[in-house]
Amino acid sequence: MGITDLLCRALQQKSLDILNAMDLVSTTKALLQTLRDAGFDLLLANVQVVCTKYEINIPHMNASYKKATSRSCQQQGSVTVYQHYHYDIFNSTIDFQLEELNSRFSDETVELLVLSSTLEPKDNFKSFKVDAIYKLAKKFYPEDFNK
């Protein structure tokens, strides 16, 4: 998964600031979702080109997918090879990656980090924004501040 690999490499850089890191996380989530929604057919086309080039047998995608139980009475419904690869493997893998990112970088966590970055004293508080500080105090620290 090249998309998440790029994110991991970027997050390991010590020079990366919080805003850029959170932007990378959001971009990675969006790219993974786009890949999940519309990327399987493109991947399949590329795999078919490589298989044809190297004379590798390609399974018939419309054929019925059967699990290796050797008992036809245990087969549930009719799932095609295409559906198995698309939903059981491809989408499941991307869902796992998205769940991992969402568990580590929830929307609330990202918002907290972005709002906190306004308190950074770098460049004489260049990123200082009163509205962001007010929102930070009101949303995440309501009991620490009074009117």
N, C-alpha and C positions, 0 to 999 in steps of 0.2 A: 504494500500500500504506500505508494510514493507520496501521496498527499499528507498522510500523517507522519511520514518520515521527515519531510521538509519542516513540518511544525516542530517535531522533536528536536531537530538540529537547531532551529532558530531559537527555541526556548532555552537551549543550553548555552547560548552566547551570553556572556556576562555584560556585554555592552547594550543589550536590548532593554529598552525602557518598558514600563508597564503598559502604556497605551498601545505601543506597537505589538507587544505580546498579546494583549487582549484582542486587537484587531486581527492578528494571525489566527487566534483561536476561533473567532467568529467566522472568518473567511474559510477556515478549514471545515467547520461545521456545515457551512453553506455548500461548499464544493462536494463534500461527502453526500449531502442530501440530493444535490443535482445528479451526482453519479448514480445514486440509488434509484432515482426517478427515471433517468433517461440513458444510463450508461451501459446497460447490459447488452443491448443489441450491437452497439459499437464494439464492445469487447468481444462479443461472439464473432462478429465479422472479421476482426483482426486475428482471432484464434483460427478461424477457418482459412484465412490467407496463409498463415504460417503452416498449418497442417497440410494444405495443398502443396505448398512449396517443398516441404520435406517428406511428402508422400506418407503422411500419417493418417490412418483411418479416422474418419469423423463419424460419431454416432448419428443415427437418424433422429433429429430433434423432435419429430412428431410421433416417434415410437413410444409405446407404453413403457414407463419406468417401473421396473420390478425390483423390490428389495431381495437380497439373497437369502430367502427363507426356503426356497425350493418347494413351497406349498402354495399353489395358486389360490386356495380357498382362504388363505390368510391375507391376501392382498386387499387393501382398503381403497376402493374407488379406482378411477383411471387417471393416473398422473403421467404426463408425458416427460420425456427426458429434458425437454426445454424448460418445463415448469420446475422440475427438480433442480436443475442447475441455476435457474433464475431466482427462484424463491427460497429453496432450501439451503443453497450454498451462497450465492452472490449477495442477496438481500440480507441474509442472516449475518454474513461477515461484516457488511457495512453497518447494520444495526448494532452489532457488538462494538464497533469502533465509535459510533455516535453515542452509544450509552456510556462508554468509557470517558469520552470527552465531556458529556453532560454531567457525569458524576463528579468529575474533577473541576470542571468550570461551569457551574450552573449560572443561569442568567443573573441571579442575585449576587453571586461571587464576582462575576465580571463587572457588574455595576459598582459594587463596593470598591474594587481595585481601581476602576476608572475614576470614580469620585475622589478616592484617596490620593490619586496622582496630582490633584490640584494643590495639595499641601507640600509638594516637593519644592525645596528651596533652590533648586537649580536655576541658574540664570536670573537671579534676583526675583524669585517667585513669578517667573514669566507665565507659568500655567495657572496662576492664582485666579480663581473665579468665585466670586461671592455666592452666586446662585448654586453652584455645585457644592460648596461648603455647607450652605443652608440645607440643601437636599440631603447631604451626607448626615448632618446632625439630626435632622428631622426623621429620616427613615431608619437609620441604623443605630443612633444613639439618643432616642427620644427621652429617656429618663435621666440622662446626664446634663441636659440643658433645659432651662425653663424660658418662658417668654421674656 
